[in-house]
Amino acid sequence: MRNYFAFFQKASYNLDKMTFKELVYAFFTYPTILLYLVLSIVFFVLLLAENTLSFYDIFLPIVATIVIYPFAWYVIHRFVLHSRLYKIKYAAATWKRIHFDHHQDPHNLKVLFGAPYTTLPTIFLITGSAGWALGGMVGAYSGIMTGLIITCFYEFCHCIQHLNYQPKWSFLQRIKKLHLAHHFHNEQGNYGITNYLWDRLFNTFYAKSKYVEKSPTVFNIGYTNEEALKYPWVLELSHGVRRDDGPGRYRIKDPINSPQ
C-alpha cells in the first residue's frame, strides 16, 4: 500500500500530453477518486442496512442533491476559491492547494482534483444536511452517496476540459470551451463545471471570449507580484515561483527584494 501511494506521489500527470485512454486509467486508479467511489459504496451499504426504507426518503434527497450541487459549486468556486484567502497566513496553504495551483498549472492532474480534506467535509455538510432535512438518516446517506457520485462525474468532466482531446459529445465540447475561457481568458466568469445556469442568473456567464476583456490575472487569480510582496506566504510555499502570463512561462519572484 505504501508503494502504491508513493507511486502516485512521484507520478506526473500532464493532461496536455495524455490520451483519452490514459486519462481513463489514471482517473479510475487515482487515490482521490478511489476514495470517493469507495465512500459512495459505503454509504450505499449503510442505506441498505436501514430497517425502514421509503422511496421518497431516498429519491427526494437524490433529486435535491442534483439540484443543489451546481449552486453550491458556483458559490464555493466564486466566493471561496477565487477569494483573497492568501491574505490570511494560516489559510494561505489551503488556498494555494485548493485553487491557486490549479490556475497556475491547469493541466496538472495532481492539483486538478480537490483536496479530500476540504472536499469531503463540504460534500458531507451540504448533501448530508439536505438529505437529512428530507429523509432523516436514510436521506442523509442517500444525499451523501449522490454527492460523492456527482463529484466523480464533475471531476471527470473537469479532466476532459483540460485534456488535449476534442470530445465528440456536443455537451462536453460546449463545457470544455466555456471552462477553458475561465482558465485562459477571464477567470471572473464561467464558474460552473458542467452547469452554467447560475452563471447566467448571476451575470457571470460569457459564451465567447470576445464578449469580455482578457484578464491580466487569469493565471495568478489576483495573487499578483504586488500582493505577493505584501502577503508572501503562498509565494514562499511555491518556492518563489509564480506564473503570471502565457502557458509554460514562469517568473521567479522574490517577495522581499523583487522590484514592483
Secondary structure, DSSP 8 states (H G I E B T S, - for coil): -HHHHHHHHH---BTTT--HHHHHHHHHHSHHHHHHHHHHHHHHHHHHH-S---HHHHHHHHHHHHHHHHHHHHHHIIIIITS-GGGSGGGHHHHIIIIIHHHHSTTBHHHHS--HHHHHHHHHHHHHHHHHHHHHHHHHHHHHHHHHHHHHHHHHHHHHHHSS---SSHHHHHHHHHHHHHHHT-SSS---SS--HHHHHTT---SSGGGS---TTTTTTT--HHHHHHSTHHHHHTTTEE--SSTT--EE--TTT---
